[in-house]
Amino acid sequence: MSAAMALATSTADAANASQELIGKSEVRITDGRMTPEALWAMGRMGGVSVSPDNKKVVYTVAYYSVPQNKSNREIFIMNADGSGQQQLTATPFSENEATFIKGGSKIAFLSSESGSSQLWEMDLDGTNRKQLSQYDGDVEGFSFSPDGKKVLFIAQVKTVPSTADKYPDLPKASGIIVNDLMYKHWDEWVTTAPHPFVADFDGSSLSNVTDIMQGEPYESPMKPFGGMEQLAWNTTSDKIAYTSRKKTGKEYAFSTNSDIYVYDLQTKKTVNITEGMMGYDTNPQYSPDGKSIAWLSMERDGYEADLNRLFVINLETGEKRFVSQAFESNVDGFCWNTDSKSIYFTGVWHATSQIYSVNLKDNSIKALTSGQHDYASIALCGKKLIATRHSMSMADDIYAVDLKGKATQLTFENKHITDQIEMGKVEERWMTTTDGKRMLTWVIYPPKFDPTKKYPTLLYCQGGPQSAVSQFWSYRWNLQIMASNDYIIVAPNRRGLPGFGKEWNEQISGDYGGQCMNDYFTAIDEMAKEPFVDKDRLGCVGASFGGFSVYWLAGHHNKRFKAFIAHDGIFNMEMQYLETEEMWFANWDMGGAYWERENATAQRTFANSPHQFVDKWDTPILCIHGEKDYRILASQGMAAFNAAILRGLPAQLLLYPDENHWFLNHRTAFCGNAPSSNG
């Protein structure tokens, strides 16, 4: 997702390149508490690449300017032990996706210096910067073939003609003609699809550019967040594996059935190697010996939060194996070992994301790391792994992890800021739910916590709905910045979250108003028993499914809470079923359409829609929504606000015309970061 966000801003950065260069910020913090200014002054770690000789690491860091409402990403290099760190670029053109090429003698990257996102190269000291591609459009990602003679890259192709295309005599016509579903997705009107292109590379420029999906109206990689991780070269540079869901319109809207295809550059033939596997199949990687492909696979069509399994196919025999079966949680990212006999991967278990290895001989799994943190990415570097790691108290930095699990921090990107901040203590608590299960809840205390005082307390409701409440660090929902305003934060791993087994994760589907809501009540009620929690000043906040949770809890909380904040939440389930774009999501989680009167699951879902319980709303509420949110339309937030006003409740509506479901603009997130404990 971070790569997609960076690419989306590259062209805009080129247009604004004349503005002041955005680089590392110096912030003075006087009282030792996290502030919005401190949070947005932090550098944000991007992609990491290891040199072929395993001696160097290149990485990117993004810096943000609230006054300019934009970001800028720069490239850095260091030795694999963390020494010799050097910034290689200092331009306003937002360099992205840096990687070593030409045997490690050059660094390739994307830059918008020429006015669009193009492929460039430079020496390892940042000199001899040279543009390699002249593509008519933005290059959104790239990968050089192992032999260095070809480049695979991503670019958009037009798949839907505009009104002006259909009616040349009306060139300024703005009407959008729609004949099928998936006309909008996430935050855009769908008119293009990303395609993989392959080009010859002579060492200085690209030629013979070929769209390997020429004439196909399908996506590869898949929107909205897919990138180069969904495409891969084979070891002999003559085949490309790519991810695609070869569907359009209504069929696309109802299905998650993507596949892994292999394109032969010599014969121009394409083979589907996952045909008959009905869920998401994504992120292929060839083994170093070229005999296998590993990829991530979900089992069931239409279920986007199904168990994300690690599969391996033997390319000679066609045998497919589910190699992560002993790990009852999602595999999030992975890389092959050099011997092709084992794979390293990251995954969440009991609310932290750790590094594991799987032995392909017997599929046995070993945990390499542990601790109160999340590993976000891994890359092999000789006899160690280069990984990014974060926690609720620290943004991403780069670590070296040996194969016994010992981690050594290599970068200290925000140390000049965090050294001035006292983070609140993060505590793991296990609670007994109303159905007798054990639930892990994170509790974040204010800095300088005094157990003899009473503190206002916030229940944090997670989105997703099946997104782990692990040791995440967020620039939008930062729990430490909430705690810094003298709140206690309660973040439960309620039903419907990965990391606690398949049954726990799936219990939320078709039951939004069920046990997951009882789990929320368990978390806040247990904490309210503590003498340092002011039970007369409890609040509740959440986004997406968390926003739905806020609206639902507002009609069922029995006066527990004194204030609610809902961000991009579902208020009216019937409208949501017809307004959203990815119908597979609505069908699976809601159980079906509201007009299916004999469908018990669907009828239970719609009977539990938050708007059905507005008559019980009795508490002040803030509704926040982005008008470019096509997942949950802004009408949901407006309707909730209107209902509160009509009920005579103190309420406020905060609308952002230029924001989507995520709220990515810097000024937007800045003004929405920290609630006040005095409010």
N, C-alpha and C positions, 0 to 999 in steps of 0.2 A: 504494500500500500504506500509506503514512504517513497518508493521509486516512482510510482504512478503520480503521486502528488508533486514530486520534483519535476517530472516531465511536463505535467500540465501547466507549470508556471514558466517554462523555459522561454517560450515565444514572448510572453508578456515581459519577461526580464530583458529580452533584447530590445523591446520597444522603449524601455525605461532606462537603458544602459547609461544615459547621460547623467543620471542622478548620482548622489553621493554613494561611494562604495560602502557596501554593508559588510562589516567584518566582525571580529571578536569584540564583545562589549565588556566594558568595565563598569561594575555596579557597586556602589557602597551601601551596605546594609547596616543601619545604626542600632537596631534592637535585636538582631539575631534571628528574625523571623522571615519566613518565606513571603515574598510579595509578588504580585503580578509582574512588576518590573524585573525582579530577579529571575522569575520563571522564563520570561520571554527574552532575557539577555543570554540564556544558555545556548551553547552550540549543540547541534543535534547530529549525532553520528549517522552516517549513511552507509553505503555499500563498502565492503572490505574485500580486497583481492590480494592473493599471495603470489609472489614471483615464482617462475618455474624452478629456480634453484633453492626455493624455500628460505632465502636470506632476507627478503624485504617484503613489506606490506604497504599497499597503497590504499587510502581510504578517503572519504569525503566528509565534510562537516558543513551543515547549513547554519547560517546566521540570519537573524530576523530584525527588521526595523518596523516598529509600530508606527512612527510618523510617516514612513513611506508606504506602509501597508504592503510590504513585499519581503521576499527572502533572497538570499544569495548563497550558493553552495561552492565551496572551495575544495581543492585537492591537496592532500598531505601524503608524505611518505615517511617510513621509519624502518629501521632494522627489525628483524623478526623477534628480537629480544626487547624491543621498545626503545632502544637507544637511537640517537641520530635523527630525531623527529625534525621534519622540515616542511614548511608550507610551500607548495609548488606554484600555486596560482593566487593571484590577488586582482581579480577583475570583476566587473559587474555583470558577467555573462552566465553565471550559475553553471559551472562545470559539473557534470554528472557521470555516474557509472564508469569510474576509472578502473582500468585493468591493464595488466602487462601484456605486451605483444612483442613480436620479433625476438623470441627467445629471452625476453626479459630486458632487452636493451631500450625499449620504448614503452611509453604509457599511452594507451588510447582512451579517449573520453568523448563525451558529448558536450557541445557548447553552442550557445545561441549567438555567438559573436557575429556571424555573417547575416543575422536577421531571422534565421530559422535554426532549429536544432539539427546540427550536423556532426559528423564524426571527425575528430581531430586526433593528432598525436603530438607528443613532445618527448624530450629527453628526460632522464630520471632526475635531473636537477631543475626541470621546468623550462629549460631553454628550447630553442628550435621548434616552436609551436607551429603546427602545419595543419591546414584543413585537408581532409582526405575525401570527403563525400561532397557532392554537389546535387543532392537529390532535390527534386522539385516538391518540397513538403518537409514536414518534420520527421527526422529519424528519432524513434521513440525508445530504441534499445538495440543492442548489437552483440554479436559474438563472432570472433575470428575462428576459422577452422583450425584444427590441430596442426595442419601443414602450413598455415599462414597464407594460403593462396586464395582464400575466399572469405567473404564476410556475409553473415546472416544478420538481417536487421528487420525491425518492425516499422511499418508505416501504415497510415490510414488510406483506405480506398473508398470511394463513394459507392454506396449500395442502394440508396434511395434517391430518386430524382426529386429536385425541388419543384415548387410550383412554377418558378421561372423557367426551369428546364422543360416542363410540360407545356408551358404557354409562353413561348419566346416573345410574344407581343405584349406581355405583361411583366417586364423585367423587374419591376418594383413590387410585385404582388407579395404579400407577407403571409397569406393564408397557408395553413398546413393541411394537406389532404391526407386522411388516414383511412386505410382499408383493412387493417389487420392489427393484432396486438403487438406489443413491444415497440410501439412508436416512440416511447420515452423510456429511459433507463437511468436510474440513479439521479443524475442532474442534467441530462441532455436529451434533446430530441434526436432520435437515432436516424442518422443519415449516412454514417460511415461505419466501416468495420476495420479493425487492425488486421493486417496480413503479414506473413513472413516473406521477405524478399532475400534472394541470394545474389551476390555479385562477385565477379572476379576481382582480385586485388593484386596489383603488380608491385606493391611496396610503396606506392605514392598516391594512387587514386583507384577509384572503383569503376568498373565497366561491366557491360553485359548484365545489367540488372534484370532479374527475372522474378516475377510474382509466382511463388510455387502453388498458390491457390487461385491462379488467374481465372476470372469469371465466376468464382464461387462467392455467394453473398454471406459467407459465414465468418466468424471471428477466430483468429488465432494470433496472439493469445486472447483469452476471453475477457470481456468487459465485466465489471468495471475495474478490477484490480490486477489482472494478469499482466505479467511482464516476461522478461527473457527466461525466467525459471520454467516457463511452460514450453520452451523449445530447447533442443540439444543437438550438437554434432556427434556423429559417431567417431571412433578413433582413427578411421582411415579417410576422413574428410569427404566421403562420397554419399553419405546419407544424412538426413535430418529428421529427427523425431519432433513432432509438434502436437500440441493440445488443441482440440477444436470440438465444439458442439455444433454439428452440421445440421442445424435447424434454423428456421426463421418463423416470424409471426406467432400465431397461437401455439404452434408446436414447440417453439423455443420457450414461450412463456410458461408452459406447463411441465417442462422436462429439465432435469439436471444431467441427462445422459450425454456426457462428453466422452471422447475417446482419445487414445494416443495413436497417431498416424505416423508412418515412416515413409518419407519421400526419397526416392533414389535419383540422384542428380544425373546419372548416366542414362537410365531408361525413361526418366520422367514419370515413372509409375509411383502410385501411392497405395500403401497397404495399411489397413486398420488392424492393429495388433491386439486391441481390447474389445473387439466385436463380441457382443453378448454380455458384456459387463455393463450393468444398467445404470450405475450412478456416476458421480463425478470421477473421471480419471484424468489426472493432471501431473505436471512437473516431471517429465521423463529425464533420466540421467543414464547415459551409457557407462558400463563398468570400465575400469582402466584397461582390461584385456579385450574389450570390445565384444565379449560373448553374451552379455546380458544387458537388460535395461531395468532399472528400478523406477518405480513411480508411485504416486499416492492414489488410492482408489477408495471410493465409497460404494457400498453394495446396492443401495436402493434408489431407484429413479424417483425424483421429486422430493428427496429428503436432503436438503443442503447441509444439515448438521449431523449427518450420519457419521459413524466411526470412520475416521480418516486412516486407512490402513496402508502399510508399506508392502508393496508387491514387487516381485522380481520375475521376469520372464527370461527363460533360456532361449536365445535367438536361434539356436540350432534345432532344438526339439519342439519349441513352442510351449513348453511346460511353464505354467504360471504358479507362483507360490506366494501365499500370505505369510510373510516372514515376521511380522510384528504381532502375531496373534497372542503372544504371552504378555503383551502390554495392553491393558484394557483401557486405553485412552487414545487420543489422536496423535499421530505423528505429524509434526508441524513443519519440520525441515530436515534435510539429511544430506550426507555426502558419503561417497564410497571411500573405503580404505584402498591403499595402493595395490594390495594383493588381490583385490576383487573377491575376497573371501568374507568380508565383514563390512558393515555399514554403520556409520555414526548418525544418530538422529536426536532431535529435540522433541520433547513432549511434556504436557502438564500432568502431574499426578499430585493429588492432595495440595493443590493451589500453589505449586511452584513449578517452573519449567526447567528441567534439567537435561543433561546430555547422557545419552545411552548408547550402547553398542549392541548390535545383533550379529551373532555368529551364523553365517549362512549354511554351515554344515548341519546344525541341529536346531536353528532358529532360537537358540538361547539368548536371553537379553540380560545385559549387565548395566546397572546404573554407574556412571563414571563420576557424577557430581552430586552434591547435596547442598542445602543451605537455603536461607531466606532471600532468594533472588530468582530471576528468570534469565535463562540463556535465550537469546533471540535469533542468533545465526551462528553457523559453524562453517569452517573451511579447513581442510587438511593442510598442514605445514610440516612436512617431514614426519617426525615422531611426536608431534603435538598438534593440537587444534587451535586455530585462531577463532575466537568467538566474541560476539558482543553480549553484554550482560547489563541488566538493570534491576532495580527493585522499587518498591514504593517510596524509598528514601534517596534514590540516586538514578539519574538519567544514564543512558547507554554510555559505556566505555568499552574499549577493546581489551580482551584478556587472552593470554596464552594458557591453554589447559593441557597438561601432559596426560598420557594415556592411563595414568593411575588416578586422574581427577584433580590433581593439584593445580590451582589457578593462580596465575600471576598477572596483576593488572599492568597493562602496557601504556594506556593513555589516561590522562587526567584532565579531560577537556574542560570541565567546569569546576575544577578544584578551587580556582580563585573566587568563585561565587559560593560554593558549598562550604568552604572553610569559614565563611562568615555567618552560616545559618545553623541553628540548632534544629534538627529534625525531630519530629515527635516519635516516640516509641511506637513500634508496630508489634502487636501481640497476636499470637495465634490462640484462639479459644475454640474448644469443641463443645457444642451444645446439643441437648437432646430435643429432637423435634416432636411435634404433636403426634406423629405416628411411630415414635420410639426409635428413630434412626439418629445417627450421630452426624452433626453438621459442623464443618470448619468455618469459623467467622474471624475475619481480620478486624482488629480494633486498633485504631490509630489515635494516640493521645496527643494533646496539645504540648508544645514545647514548655518546659518548666512546669510540667503537670504537678499539681498539689492535691493529693488524695483527700485532704481535709476540706477542699472546696467542692462546690457543685458546678457542673459544666453543662451548657446546652449540648444536645447530642443529635447527630444527623444519621438517619438510616440511608445508606447508599444502595440504590436499586440498579443492578447491572442490566445492560442492554444485551442484544444478541438475537434471540434470548439465550442462545447456548454459547456464550463467550465466557471463558474462564475468568473468575476473580482471583487471578494469580498475583504475583508480585509485580504488577504492571506499573509503569511510569507513564503518565499522561500529561499532555500540554493542554487538554480540554477539560478533563475531569481529574484534576490533581488532588489527591486526598490529603497530601501534606499541606497544601495551601489552605484547604478548608480547616485543617487542624490548627494551623498557625494563627487563625482568628479565634482561638480558644473554644473550638468545638471538639468533642469526642466523635469520631467517625466509626460507624458500625457497618462493615461490608461483608455480608454473609454469602457463602457459597451455597445458595438455595438450590432446590430441585431444578433440574434443567441446565446444569453446568457440567462441562467435561472435567475429568480428573478424579472422579469418584466411582467409576464403573459405568457400564452401558445403561443399566436400569435407572440409575440416578439421573443420568443425562437425558434420557428419553421420557421421563415422567411428566415433563411439562407439555409435550406435544398433545394438542387437543384438550388441554386442561389449564389454560392460562389463569383461571380464577380459582384453582384448586390448591394442591399441596404447596406449590411454590409460594403462594401468598401466606399460607400458614407458617412457612419457614421464615418469612419476613417478620411476622408477628413474634415468632419465637425469639429471633435475634434481638429485636428492640425490647421485648418484655424482659428477657434475661438481663440485658444491660441496664434496664430501668431499675432493677433491684439493687444496683450498686449505690453505695452512699454518695459517691462523687458524681453521679448522673442526676441532673435536675429533670425529674420526670414531668415537670410542668413546662419544660422548654424542649420538647422533642420536635425535630423537623424531619422531612422526608424528601429526597432528591433522586432524580433518575432521568435517563435519556433513552430514546427508542423503546425497547421493551421496558426499560426502566421508567420511561415516561408513561407508558401504559400502566405500569405498576402503581405509579403515583396517582393517576386518575382513578384506578380501581380501589386503591387503599383509601382515597378520599371519601368513598362511599361506604366503607366498611370498617374504618379504624376505631370506631366507638370512642371518639374524643381523645385518642392517644396523642395525636400530633397537634401542634400549634401553627404549623405552616408547611406548605407543599411547593416544590419546584418541579415542573414537568417540561422536559426538553424533547421536542420532536416525537411526542408520544401518540399512541393510538387512543382516541377517545370513543369513536363510534365504529364498532367492529363490522357492521354491515356495510358502511361506506368504505371502510378500509379494504374489504374483500374486492370491491369493484374499482377502487382508486389506485391500488398498488400495481406495480408493473410485473414483478416476478410471481406469477400465479402459482408456481410450484410451492413457494413459501406459504402463501395463504392457504392453499389446499391442504398441505401437510399439517401445518400448525393449527389451523382452525377446524380441520376435519372435513371440509367441504363447503358448499355454498349455503347461504342462509335460507334459500328457497327449497332445500332438500329436507322436507318436513319429516321424512322417515329416518333421517340420518341423526342418530342420537348424539354422536360426538359433535357434529356441527351445531345442533340445536343447543347443546350445553354451552358451546363456545359463545354463541350470539346472545344467549340468555345472561351471560356473564360480562357483556360489554359494559364498560364503565359508564356510558351515557344512560344506561338503564337505572343507575343508582344516584343520579344527580339530586333526587329529592332528599337524600341523606347527607349531601355536602353541607358542611358547617364551618369550614376552616379556610383562612386566606390562602390564595394560590397565585403563583407566577407561572404563566404559560409562555414558553419560548419556542419559536419555529422559524425555519428557513423556507423562503418561498420557492427555492429551486430544489427542494426536497421532493423528489418524485417517488420515493419509497413510501413515505407517509406524508401525504399532502398537507400543506399549511392550513387547509380548511379544518383539519382536525384540532389544531391548536386554537384557531379562531372560535370554533364551536364550543370548546371547553371553556374558554374565557367568557364567551357570551353566556353560557349556562351559569357560570359563577356570578356574573353581574346580575342576571335575571333572578338568581337566588338571593340577591342582596348581600353577597360576600365581598370583602375586600379582595380585589384581584387586579392583576396587571398582565398585559400582553406585550411581549417583546418580539417583534417581527424583523427578519433580515431579508430584504428582497434579493440579495445576491449570494445567499448561503444555501448549501445543500444539507444533507442529513448529517454531515460531519462537522460543519462550521470550520472552515479552513482559513478564512481571512484573519490576519493578525489582529486588527483592531477589534473584530468581532469577539475573538476568544479572549483578548485582553480585558474587555469591559465585562465579560461574563464569568471571570475566574473565581473571585473570592466573595462569599457571602459575609455579611457582618454579624457578629454575635450580638450586636446591639439592636438589630432589626426585629 
